[in-house]
Amino acid sequence: MKSRLPKVLHPLAGRPMILWALDALGGMAPEGVVVVLGPEGDEVRPALPPGMGTALQEVRDGTGGATRVGIAALDPSVQTVVVMCGDTPLVDPALIDALVADHQRSGRAATMVTAILDDGGSYGRVIRDHRGVRVVEARDADQDQLAVREINAGLFAFDRAALATALEGVGTDNAQGEAYLPDVLPIIRGEVGAMVAPDASVVHGINTRADLAECEAIIQDRLRHQLMVDGVTMPDPSRVLVDAGVRVGQDTTLWPGTVLKGATVIGEGCTIGPEALIADSQVGDATTVVSAHVLSSQVGQGCTVGPFAYLRPGVTMEDGSKAGTYVEMKNTRLGPRSKVPHLSYMGDADIGADTNIGAGNITANYDGFRKHSTTVGSGVKTGSDCVLVAPVTVGDNAMTGAGSIITGDVPEGALGIARARQENIEGFTAKAEARARRAAEKDSEAGDA
C-alpha cells in the first residue's frame, strides 16, 4: 500500500478494512475468532470488536506461519477451522456459510474457495491434475500455469487436526522464502476440495490503492442501492458517497456531490445537496442543506442550511431556524425560527427564538487569551455589520444599530448603538478636486523648470 498505516486499517466507507472482513463471519461469537497480527498489532488491536481474540506473528514467515500462530490461540473445542485474509473486505456471510456447510457435509480434510477471473494477476493459480487440487503462487508459476483463470481466493475450511499436522511439513522453498498456507493441500491427510465462488468480486483482495478504490466503489454501490430500496431518492447515485452506518429517512433526496460520513442521521423529506458534506451530525425532517459543510452538529426539523454555510462542531439549530449564505457557526445554539441569513460568524453563542441576525454580524469571542460567550435573547433584531464583543448579552426584543460594536449588555427591549456620530462636510468634493488640480499644476511647473 506504500503507507505508514497498516493495510487492514485503511478505511472503506468510513470503516477499517479489517471490520468488513470480520463482518463475513456473521453472528460468530468474538471468542471463536482469532485475528493474527504482525508487528503493527498495537495499532490494529484497538480497531477490533471488544472481546476479539488476537495472536502475534512475531516473525513474518507467510500465511502458513500465521495460521500456525492462529490455531495455537484458538479455542481447543473448535474442530472446523476457517482461514480468511484480513484484506478481502467483500467476502459476505453467505459465502462463509456455504463453505462451512459444503466442507462439513463432504467430510473433507480441506475445502478451498476459488474464483474465475479473466486475468489472474498476482493471485495464486489453482491447478487441478492427477495429483488433486493445489495452488501455485504467481511468483513461482510457469507460463502455462499463469494462463490458468481459476485463482485462490485465500478462503479455506480445514479439519483442525489434519491442518495442524500438515503445517508441520510446509517448507519455505519458494520465491519469497515463506511458508505458504496452500502448500498444505498436497500433503494434508484426507480429501481436498474446491468450491468456486458464484461471484468473483467477493474475493477481491487489496494490495494497492487502486484495489482499495475498486472495493470502495463496490461497497458504495451496495450502500446506495439499499438506501434507494428503503425510499431515498438519488438522481445520480454515482455522485453520492455514504459511510456505513449512515441512516437516511424516506422521501429524502440526495443530490449530486453529497457526502454523508460517520454517525450521520438524516430525517425524512429532506433535500441534501448538491455539494453538501455532513459528518457525525443529525438532521431533522424536512430540512434543506445546500452547498454546505455540517460537522458534529444537530440540525432540527424544517431548517435551512446554506448555500455556502459552514457549521463547525457543537452547533445546534432548533426547528425552523436558518443558517444562510456564507454563514459560519461554531459551538452555538440557534433558537427556534431564528435566522442568520448571510455573511455572519456566530461562535460560542446562545441565540433565542425568533431572532434575526443582520448581515455581516460577528461574535468576537476570543480576546487573545480566552474564549467568551455571547447571549442573544428572543425576538432580537441586530443591525447590519455589528460586532458583539464577548462576553456580552443582548436582551429579549432588543435591537442594535447598524455598524455598532457592542461591548456592553443591551437591556431587554432597548436599542444599542455604538458608533461615531455622522458628520457631513459641505462642498468637500469640489474642494478636494481643486487641491488635486493645484498639486498637479505645481508638479508640471517643476518639471518644465
C-alpha positions in Angstrom: 0.0 0.0 0.0 3.1 2.3 0.4 1.6 3.7 3.5 2.6 4.2 7.2 -0.9 3.0 8.1 -1.3 -0.8 8.4 -3.1 -2.1 5.4 -6.1 -3.6 7.2 -6.8 -0.2 8.8 -7.2 1.6 5.5 -10.9 2.8 5.5 -13.7 1.6 3.3 -16.9 3.6 3.6 -15.6 5.0 6.8 -14.7 1.7 8.5 -11.3 -0.1 8.7 -10.9 -2.7 6.1 -10.5 -5.5 8.8 -14.0 -4.8 10.1 -15.5 -5.5 6.7 -13.7 -8.8 6.6 -14.8 -9.7 10.1 -18.4 -8.9 9.1 -18.3 -12.0 6.9 -18.2 -14.2 10.0 -21.8 -13.1 10.7 -23.1 -13.9 14.1 -20.0 -15.9 15.2 -19.0 -15.0 18.8 -15.8 -12.9 19.1 -14.3 -15.5 21.3 -14.5 -18.0 18.5 -12.3 -15.8 16.3 -8.6 -15.2 16.3 -7.0 -12.2 14.4 -3.4 -12.9 13.7 -1.4 -9.6 14.0 2.0 -8.7 12.8 4.5 -6.1 14.2 1.9 -3.4 13.8 -0.5 -5.2 16.1 -0.6 -2.4 18.7 -2.1 -0.1 16.0 -4.6 -2.7 14.7 -5.9 -4.1 18.1 -7.9 -1.0 19.2 -9.9 -1.2 15.9 -11.1 -4.7 16.6 -14.5 -5.5 18.2 -14.5 -6.0 22.0 -13.6 -9.5 23.1 -12.0 -10.4 19.8 -9.1 -12.8 20.3 -5.7 -11.9 18.8 -2.4 -13.7 18.4 1.0 -12.2 17.4 3.0 -13.4 14.5 6.4 -12.2 15.6 8.2 -13.4 12.5 6.7 -12.6 9.1 7.0 -16.2 7.7 4.0 -16.2 5.5 0.4 -17.3 5.6 1.4 -20.8 6.8 3.2 -19.3 9.8 0.3 -17.0 10.5 -2.1 -20.0 10.5 0.1 -21.9 13.0 0.0 -18.9 15.4 -3.8 -18.6 15.0 -4.5 -22.3 15.6 -2.4 -22.2 18.8 -4.6 -19.4 20.1 -7.9 -20.8 19.0 -10.3 -22.5 21.5 -9.4 -26.2 21.7 -13.1 -27.2 21.2 -13.1 -25.8 17.6 -12.7 -28.6 15.1 -13.6 -26.9 11.8 -11.2 -24.0 11.2 -12.0 -21.3 8.7 -9.0 -19.3 7.5 -9.5 -16.0 5.7 -7.5 -12.9 4.8 -8.0 -9.6 6.5 -7.6 -7.8 3.2 -10.7 -9.3 1.5 -13.4 -6.9 2.6 -16.1 -8.0 0.1 -16.5 -11.6 1.4 -20.0 -12.0 2.7 -21.6 -14.3 5.4 -23.4 -16.3 2.7 -20.1 -17.4 1.2 -18.7 -18.4 4.6 -21.8 -20.3 5.4 -21.8 -22.1 2.1 -18.1 -23.0 2.5 -18.5 -24.4 6.0 -21.7 -26.4 5.0 -20.0 -27.9 2.0 -16.9 -28.8 3.9 -18.7 -30.4 6.8 -21.1 -32.2 4.6 -18.3 -33.7 2.5 -16.2 -34.8 5.4 -13.1 -33.4 3.6 -9.8 -32.5 5.3 -9.7 -29.3 3.4 -12.0 -27.2 1.2 -10.8 -24.0 -0.5 -12.8 -21.2 -2.3 -11.7 -20.3 -5.8 -12.8 -17.7 -8.3 -12.7 -17.5 -12.1 -11.0 -14.3 -13.3 -10.2 -13.1 -16.8 -6.8 -12.1 -15.6 -5.4 -13.8 -12.5 -2.8 -11.1 -11.9 -0.8 -11.7 -8.7 -3.2 -14.4 -7.3 -2.1 -17.9 -6.8 -3.3 -20.3 -9.6 -5.5 -23.3 -8.8 -4.0 -26.4 -10.5 -6.3 -29.4 -10.9 -4.5 -32.5 -12.2 -3.9 -36.2 -11.3 -2.3 -35.1 -8.0 -5.5 -33.4 -6.9 -6.1 -29.7 -6.2 -3.2 -27.5 -5.4 -2.1 -23.8 -5.6 0.9 -22.4 -7.4 1.8 -18.8 -6.4 2.1 -16.4 -9.3 5.8 -15.7 -8.4 6.5 -19.4 -8.7 4.3 -20.3 -11.7 5.5 -21.0 -15.2 3.8 -19.6 -18.3 1.2 -22.4 -18.7 0.2 -22.1 -15.0 -0.1 -18.3 -15.3 -2.6 -18.8 -18.1 -5.0 -20.6 -15.7 -8.0 -18.4 -14.9 -9.1 -20.1 -11.6 -7.4 -18.4 -8.7 -7.0 -19.0 -5.0 -9.4 -16.7 -3.1 -7.5 -17.1 0.2 -10.5 -18.6 2.0 -10.3 -22.1 3.4 -12.1 -24.6 5.7 -10.0 -27.3 7.4 -10.3 -30.2 9.8 -8.2 -28.8 12.6 -6.2 -31.9 13.4 -5.4 -32.6 9.8 -4.3 -28.9 9.3 -2.1 -28.8 12.3 -0.2 -32.0 11.1 0.1 -30.7 7.6 1.5 -27.4 8.6 4.5 -29.2 10.2 5.5 -30.3 6.7 5.3 -27.0 4.9 8.6 -25.5 3.9 9.9 -22.2 2.7 11.4 -23.3 -0.6 9.8 -20.6 -2.8 10.4 -17.2 -4.3 9.5 -15.4 -1.1 11.1 -17.8 1.4 7.8 -18.1 3.3 5.5 -20.8 4.4 2.5 -20.7 2.1 -0.7 -22.0 3.6 -1.9 -23.5 0.3 1.2 -25.8 0.4 -0.7 -27.9 2.9 -3.1 -29.1 0.2 -0.9 -31.7 -1.5 0.3 -33.1 1.9 -2.8 -33.0 4.1 -4.2 -36.4 5.1 -7.7 -36.6 3.6 -9.7 -35.3 0.7 -9.1 -31.8 -0.6 -12.0 -30.0 -2.5 -12.5 -26.6 -4.1 -15.7 -24.6 -4.3 -15.9 -21.9 -7.0 -17.4 -18.6 -5.6 -20.5 -17.7 -7.5 -19.4 -14.0 -7.6 -15.7 -13.4 -8.2 -15.9 -9.9 -6.9 -16.5 -11.0 -3.3 -13.0 -12.5 -3.1 -11.3 -9.3 -4.3 -8.1 -8.8 -2.3 -6.5 -5.4 -1.6 -2.8 -4.8 -2.2 -2.7 -1.3 -3.7 -4.6 2.0 -3.5 -6.1 1.1 -6.9 -7.5 -2.1 -5.3 -8.8 -0.1 -2.4 -10.7 2.3 -4.8 -12.2 -0.7 -6.6 -13.5 -2.2 -3.4 -14.8 1.3 -2.2 -16.8 1.6 -5.4 -18.4 -1.8 -4.9 -19.3 -1.1 -1.3 -20.7 2.3 -2.2 -22.9 0.7 -4.8 -24.3 -1.7 -2.2 -24.9 1.1 0.4 -26.6 3.4 -2.1 -28.7 0.6 -3.5 -30.0 -0.2 0.0 -30.8 3.4 0.7 -32.8 3.7 -2.6 -34.6 0.4 -1.8 -35.5 2.0 1.6 -37.1 5.0 -0.1 -34.3 7.6 -0.6 -34.1 9.4 -4.0 -30.7 9.9 -5.7 -31.0 11.4 -9.2 -27.3 10.5 -9.8 -26.2 7.8 -7.4 -22.7 7.6 -8.7 -22.1 11.1 -7.3 -23.2 10.4 -3.7 -20.9 8.9 -1.1 -22.1 7.4 2.2 -20.3 5.8 5.1 -21.5 2.5 6.5 -23.9 3.2 9.3 -25.3 6.4 7.9 -29.1 6.5 8.1 -31.4 8.4 5.7 -35.2 8.8 6.0 -37.8 8.1 3.4 -38.6 10.7 0.7 -35.2 12.5 1.3 -33.4 13.4 -1.9 -29.6 13.2 -2.1 -28.4 15.4 -4.9 -25.0 15.0 -6.7 -22.0 15.9 -4.6 -23.5 14.8 -1.3 -21.1 13.1 1.1 -22.5 11.6 4.3 -19.9 10.5 6.8 -19.6 8.9 10.3 -22.6 8.6 12.5 -24.8 10.8 10.4 -28.6 10.5 10.6 -30.8 12.4 8.0 -34.5 12.7 8.6 -37.5 12.2 6.2 -38.4 14.5 3.4 -35.1 16.4 3.4 -33.2 17.9 0.5 -29.5 17.4 0.8 -27.1 18.9 -1.7 -26.0 19.5 -4.3 -22.4 19.7 -2.9 -23.1 19.0 0.8 -20.8 17.4 3.3 -22.4 16.2 6.5 -20.3 14.3 9.1 -21.3 12.9 12.5 -24.4 15.0 12.6 -28.2 14.7 12.9 -30.5 16.5 10.5 -34.3 16.6 11.3 -37.2 16.0 8.9 -38.0 18.4 6.0 -34.6 20.3 6.3 -32.6 21.6 3.4 -28.8 21.6 3.3 -27.3 23.0 0.1 -23.6 23.5 -0.7 -22.7 23.4 3.0 -20.4 21.6 5.5 -22.1 20.3 8.6 -19.7 18.8 11.2 -20.7 17.2 14.5 -23.8 19.3 14.8 -27.5 19.0 15.4 -29.9 20.5 12.9 -33.6 20.4 13.7 -36.8 20.0 11.6 -37.7 22.4 8.9 -34.3 24.2 8.9 -32.3 25.7 6.1 -28.6 25.5 5.8 -26.6 27.2 3.0 -25.7 27.7 0.3 -22.1 28.1 1.3 -22.6 27.7 5.0 -20.2 26.1 7.5 -21.4 24.5 10.7 -18.4 23.6 12.8 -18.7 21.2 15.7 -21.1 22.0 18.6 -23.8 23.8 16.6 -27.5 23.2 17.5 -30.0 24.6 15.1 -33.5 24.3 16.6 -36.7 23.7 14.5 -37.3 26.2 11.7 -34.0 28.1 12.1 -31.8 29.2 9.2 -28.0 29.5 8.6 -27.8 31.1 5.2 -25.3 32.2 2.6 -21.7 32.5 3.8 -22.6 31.9 7.4 -20.2 30.2 9.8 -21.2 29.0 13.2 -19.3 27.2 16.0 -20.4 25.9 19.4 -23.6 27.9 19.0 -27.3 27.3 19.7 -29.7 28.9 17.2 -33.2 29.0 18.7 -36.4 28.1 17.0 -37.3 30.1 13.9 -34.2 32.3 14.4 -32.2 33.3 11.3 -28.6 34.1 10.5 -29.3 34.9 6.8 -25.9 35.8 5.4 -22.3 36.9 5.8 -22.0 36.3 9.5 -20.0 34.4 12.1 -21.6 33.2 15.3 -19.1 31.5 17.7 -19.7 30.4 21.3 -23.2 32.0 21.2 -26.6 31.2 22.6 -29.4 32.8 20.4 -33.0 32.7 21.5 -36.2 32.2 19.4 -37.5 34.3 16.6 -34.3 36.4 16.4 -32.8 37.9 13.2 -29.1 38.4 13.0 -28.3 41.1 10.4 -25.9 40.8 7.5 -22.2 40.9 8.4 -22.6 40.3 12.1 -19.9 38.6 14.1 -19.4 37.5 17.7 -15.9 38.5 18.8 -15.5 35.5 21.1 -11.7 35.4 21.6 -9.7 38.1 23.4 -6.3 36.7 22.5 -6.2 34.6 25.6 -9.6 33.0 26.3 -12.9 32.3 24.6 -16.0 34.1 25.9 -19.7 33.6 25.3 -22.4 35.8 23.7 -26.0 35.6 24.7 -28.7 37.0 22.4 -32.3 36.8 23.6 -35.5 36.0 21.7 -37.1 38.4 19.3 -33.9 40.3 18.8 -33.1 42.2 15.6 -29.5 43.2 15.1 -28.5 45.7 12.5 -26.1 45.0 9.6 -22.3 45.0 10.2 -22.5 44.7 14.0 -19.7 43.2 16.2 -20.9 41.6 19.5 -17.7 41.6 21.7 -18.0 38.8 24.2 -18.8 38.4 27.0 -22.0 40.3 26.2 -25.7 39.9 26.5 -28.4 41.3 24.2 -31.8 41.1 26.0 -35.1 39.9 24.6 -36.8 42.1 21.9 -33.7 44.4 21.8 -32.2 45.9 18.7 -28.7 47.0 17.7 -28.0 49.8 15.3 -26.2 49.0 12.0 -22.4 49.3 12.2 -22.3 49.1 16.0 -19.6 47.5 18.1 -21.4 46.3 21.1 -19.1 45.9 24.1 -21.7 46.2 26.9 -25.0 44.4 27.6 -28.1 45.7 25.8 -31.2 45.5 28.1 -34.5 43.9 27.1 -36.4 46.0 24.6 -33.6 48.6 24.2 -31.7 49.8 21.2 -27.9 49.5 21.4 -25.9 51.8 19.3 -22.1 52.1 19.5 -20.7 54.2 16.6 -19.4 57.7 15.9 -22.0 60.4 15.1 -22.1 61.1 11.3 -20.7 64.4 10.2 -21.3 65.9 6.7 -18.7 68.4 5.3 -20.4 70.6 2.7 -18.5 71.1 -0.5 -15.8 68.6 0.4 -15.6 67.0 -3.1 -15.2 70.3 -5.0 -12.5 71.5 -2.5 -10.7 68.1 -2.8 -10.7 68.3 -6.6 -9.4 71.9 -6.5 -6.5 70.9 -4.3 -5.7 68.0 -6.6 -5.6 70.3 -9.7 -3.3 72.8 -7.9 -0.9 70.0 -6.9 -0.8 68.7 -10.5 -0.1 72.2 -11.9 2.7 72.7 -9.4 4.3 69.3 -10.4 4.1 70.3 -14.1 5.8 73.6 -13.5 8.6 72.0 -11.6 9.1 69.6 -14.5 9.4 72.4 -17.0 12.0 74.1 -14.9 
